[in-house]
């Protein structure tokens, strides 16, 4: 399964410190604290950070189908990220759980479109309104052939 999350933090420096390794260690630590060694062993079999966008705070995690509930239940316990001796308070907001990367992409496009519509309602001038409308029109998913073979079917076969 693929778990789409966003890193939420009030500290703007938190997004600068986000790295695959740091986020993976924080999630593994949370799984160990919540579910112990058994939970960590179940989740670690195929756990990876497939995608990370530090600019938007979007994270795509992959785990086995039979252990995604353990992963999802441990995500609220990620309270900070540590990098280079600094500790940044944050939390992970789970947005979507899907069987393929493509379903997560589709959900993320719809989610971003909804967020942009909310921003459009709060615009104060015409220039902001035009920029957001342009962003709304550019929200689409282009058809590309997946060469890496990272996607899996919804039946969860691996």
N, C-alpha and C positions, 0 to 999 in steps of 0.2 A: 504494500500500500504506500501511497504517497501522501504526506501530511503537509499541507500548505499553512504556513504561519507567518505572522509579522512580529518583528521585534519592536516593542513599545517602550520608550524611555523618554523621560523629561530632559535628560542630559544630552545635549547635541554631540558631545564627544563620544558617546556610546556607539554611535553608528560608525565612527572612524575606527574603532577597535574591533569591529566584527570581522572575524575570519572563520573559515570552515572549521579549522582545528579547535579554536576557542569555543565556538558554539557546540561542536560535537562533544567536547569534554564536559561542558556545562550540562548538556542533556544527559550524558551518561552518568554524571554525578547525581543528577536528580533522580534518575531511574534507580540507582543504587540506594539512595536514601529512602525512596518510597517502597520499592519492591525487593530490595536486597540483592544478593548475588544471583539468585534464581532469575529475577526479572532482568538483570543486566545480561546474563548469559542468553536468555531468550531473545532479547532485543538486539544484542550485539552481532548476531549471526550475519545479518545483511544490512545493518544500520549504516547509512551514509548521509551526508549532507550533499544532496544532488545539485542544488542551486542556491546561491546566496547573492543578494543584491544589497550591498551595504548602503547604497544611496536611498533606496525605498524601504529597506528593512524587511524585505520579503525573503522567506526561507522555505525551501522545499526539502523535506526529509523523507528518506525511504527506509522502510523496514518490511519484514516479512508479514504476510497477511495474518498469520495466526498470533502475532505479537503486537499489532498496531494499537490495541486497546491499552496494553501496558505502557507503551510510549505516550499515547495521548493523555493517560491519567497522570503521568509524571511531568508533563510540560508545564502545568501551573506552578510547579515547585522550582522552576528556574527563576531565581530572583535577582541574579546579577551575572555579569560577564567579567572575567578577569583577563587582562592582557598587559604584559610588560609591567607587572607590579601594581597596576591600577585596577580598581574595582568599580564597575559602573552598574548602578541599580537599573533593572529593566525587567520586563516579563514577556513571555511569548503568548500571543493571542492566536489560537487555532482558528483558521478561516474555513478550511475544507479538507476532507479526507477523500481521496480518489484512488481508483485502480490503475490509472495511467497518468503520465505527465501531461498528456493532452487534455484530459478532463480538468486537471488543475489549472492549466493555461486558460481554458475556456471560462472557468469560474473566476479566475483572477481578472480577466478582461471585464466580465460583468460586474465584479466587485469594484474595480477602478472606475468604471462608467458610473456606477451608483454614487461613489464618493465625489466624482466630478460634478454630478448633478446637484449634490448637496452644496458644493462650493459655488455653483452657479447661482443658487438661490441667495447666497450671502454676498454677492458681488457689490462693491460700492461704486464702481465707475464702469464706463463702457469698454475701456481698454482691457480690464480684467475679464469682463464678460466675453469679449471676442477671443481672448487667449484660451479660456476654458472651453468655449464652443469649438474652437479648432482642435483642442485635445480630445474632445468627445467624438468628433468626426474621425479622428485618426485611430480610435480604439477598434482594432480588428485583428484577427489571427490569420496570417498568410499561410498558404499551403506550402509546406516544405517537406521533402523526403527525409525521414530520420535515418541517418547513416550509422549512428552509433548503436542502434538496437537496444536503447535503454528502456523503451516503453514495454509494458506488459499488458496482456488482455485483462479485462475486468474479472475473469474467473480466478485470477490470482495464481496461475500456474507459473512456476519459476524453473 
